[in-house]
C-alpha cells in the first residue's frame, strides 16, 4: 500500500479547561487585573473599594489594599514593582506591593479616574478621567506633574508607548497620539472614532496601537500615520485588551462574558476563554506570555493557560513505504500511546508525544507457522 499512517496528536493541555485558577475574594465586580513583574502575583481592583494581591501558585491572598473611598476602576503594575490604582474617588494611589502600604496619593482630577498607565521607566503615570482631562504625573518630582489637556468628552483609555516618548488618549469621539516630553506637547495624530474607546495598548515593539471600542471592534492602528489596517470583530462590546509579550497575540475581554485570544497577523480568533458569568472587564497577559489574568463583573478573577500554537503537530509513525498493510489498532486510555498492526503479523507501539517506537510484538500463530 502507498498510504503511510499519520497520527495527529493534540497535547492534553489543549484538551483540558485552560482556566487553572479562580479567585472569588471580592464582594463586587472586578474592574481590572495586573501581573507582578515576577509573574508570581496578580492584583485585582474591585468596585468594593479594595485591591487584593494573590499568589498565582497557591491562590492565597497576600495583601488587601484599603485606602480608596470609592470603587477602584483602573490598575497598573510597573516593572519596578510599584502598583498604581485609579478610583471613582478621583485619586490615583501609588502602593508598595511588598508591604501593601500607600506610598503616594495623587490628587488633581475632579471626577473618577477611568484609566492609568506607567511609562516604561516607571517614572511617570498617565491618567484619564471622566472630568475630560489627562494628567501626566512625575513620581520623581511631583512639582513637575501637569495636566496635559482637557477635551469635551470623557477620557476612557490611556497608554504609554514602549519608547517612552508618546502617549495615546482615547475618548468617545477620538484617539489622540502625542509627544509628552516635547516643549509644546506636540500632537502627532488624531483619529476619529465611532462609538467610543474603552481600551488602548501599544504593541511591545511600539509599531501598532490596538484600540478597543463600543462598536464591538478592536482596531489595529499605525501610530505614525493613524491608518487602521486591520480589525478584530466581536459580537459584543469590547471591555479590555492586552498584548502578548511577543506581539503575536491580543487577548480581549467582552461584554458577552468571554475573553478571546486573537492571532494578530492573520486577524483570526484562536481561542475563546469561557467560564465567567459577567462581562470580562479586565485582561492582561503575564510578562512571560504563558498565562492570562481576567477580571469580571461576576466578582471573580481567573488565571488561564491558553493553548500554545506549537502544541499540535503531525508525524509519521512509519517513515518509509511499508511492505505490508498497516492499521491503527490500539490507542491507550491516556491517549499517549498507539499500536499499529501489520499484516505481517507484528504489532508496533509508539509514544505519541515523540513518535518514538516503544516496542513490538509478534502474533503467536506467526511464530508457530515459521517453526513448522
HELIX and SHEET records of a PDB file:
HELIX    1   1 UNK A   12  UNK A   15  1                                   4    
HELIX    2   2 UNK A  142  UNK A  144  5                                   3    
HELIX    3   3 UNK A  364  UNK A  371  1                                   8    
SHEET    1   A 2 UNK A   6  UNK A  10  0                                        
SHEET    2   A 2 UNK A 312  UNK A 316 -1                                        
SHEET    1   B 4 UNK A  19  UNK A  23  0                                        
SHEET    2   B 4 UNK A 301  UNK A 304 -1                                        
SHEET    3   B 4 UNK A 292  UNK A 296 -1                                        
SHEET    4   B 4 UNK A 280  UNK A 285 -1                                        
SHEET    1   C 4 UNK A  30  UNK A  35  0                                        
SHEET    2   C 4 UNK A  41  UNK A  46 -1                                        
SHEET    3   C 4 UNK A  50  UNK A  55 -1                                        
SHEET    4   C 4 UNK A  61  UNK A  66 -1                                        
SHEET    1   D 4 UNK A  72  UNK A  77  0                                        
SHEET    2   D 4 UNK A  83  UNK A  87 -1                                        
SHEET    3   D 4 UNK A  91  UNK A  96 -1                                        
SHEET    4   D 4 UNK A 101  UNK A 107 -1                                        
SHEET    1   E 4 UNK A 113  UNK A 118  0                                        
SHEET    2   E 4 UNK A 124  UNK A 129 -1                                        
SHEET    3   E 4 UNK A 133  UNK A 138 -1                                        
SHEET    4   E 4 UNK A 146  UNK A 150 -1                                        
SHEET    1   F 4 UNK A 155  UNK A 160  0                                        
SHEET    2   F 4 UNK A 166  UNK A 171 -1                                        
SHEET    3   F 4 UNK A 174  UNK A 179 -1                                        
SHEET    4   F 4 UNK A 187  UNK A 192 -1                                        
SHEET    1   G 4 UNK A 197  UNK A 202  0                                        
SHEET    2   G 4 UNK A 209  UNK A 213 -1                                        
SHEET    3   G 4 UNK A 217  UNK A 221 -1                                        
SHEET    4   G 4 UNK A 228  UNK A 233 -1                                        
SHEET    1   H 4 UNK A 238  UNK A 243  0                                        
SHEET    2   H 4 UNK A 249  UNK A 254 -1                                        
SHEET    3   H 4 UNK A 259  UNK A 263 -1                                        
SHEET    4   H 4 UNK A 268  UNK A 273 -1                                        
SHEET    1   I 4 UNK A 326  UNK A 331  0                                        
SHEET    2   I 4 UNK A 337  UNK A 342 -1                                        
SHEET    3   I 4 UNK A 346  UNK A 351 -1                                        
SHEET    4   I 4 UNK A 357  UNK A 362 -1                                        
END                                                                             
